[in-house]
Each structure stands twice: as structure tokens, then as C-alpha cells.
Amino acid sequence: MSTGTPVSHRDRAEALRTAVGGNTGVTEAALRTAVATRAAGGPPVAEPYDELARQIGDASYRVTDAEVAAVRQVAGSDKASFEVVMSACVGAGLARWDTAARVIAEATDAPA
């Protein structure tokens, strides 16, 4: 069990956002950030990253082996392709988190 100061969900979401754009990966931080943004409905990025990120954001269960293989080939390694996929997943998840947090905040005046 942790005995430190509690961390809010909002703080954890911001930590994820920061981690995606961090400098510790094998892929460029700008690519990971762009892929995360694309998966959240943002502007297109270069192929083959664009289709994979868009698909993860819209309906991840439809991602194909071919889409992942194309990213793997361009990225150059399993680790690099994992970073791209994970960035898209985090971006899509955080977009949903942001929407839910906004809806909850707007619903504070609802009767109990």
C-alpha cells in the first residue's frame, strides 16, 4: 500500500500525456505525440501510422495484422512499433477520459 500523497485521476491522465511525448522511447517523441493525437480524432499523420492510429481510435478491434506489420516494417523494430501502437491507445483512451470528465463536470447541477 502506498503511504504517500494520493494522486488524482486527472494527475494520472496528465502523467500519461506527458509520458507519450517523453524522450525515453526509441521512436521520435513527435511521432508518438502525433499518433496519440490522431487516435483521438486529430489531424492525419504519415502512412502507415495514420491508418493504424485512426483505426485504434475508432474501433481498435478492427486493427489487422497487416496494419501492424506495415508499422513494424517502417518503424524498424518490435519495440518501435509497440511504442506507436501504445501511443495510439493512450491517445484514444485519454480522449475518452477527457469526454467523460467534461460530462461529469457539466452534470454537477443534476438533481440527486
Secondary structure, 3 states (H helix, E strand, C coil): CCCCCCCCHHHHHHHHHHHHCCCCCCCCHHHHHHHHHHHCCCCCCCCCHHHHHHHHHHHHHHCCHHHHHHHHHHHCCHHHHHHHHHHHHHHHHHHHHHHHHHHHHHHHHCCC
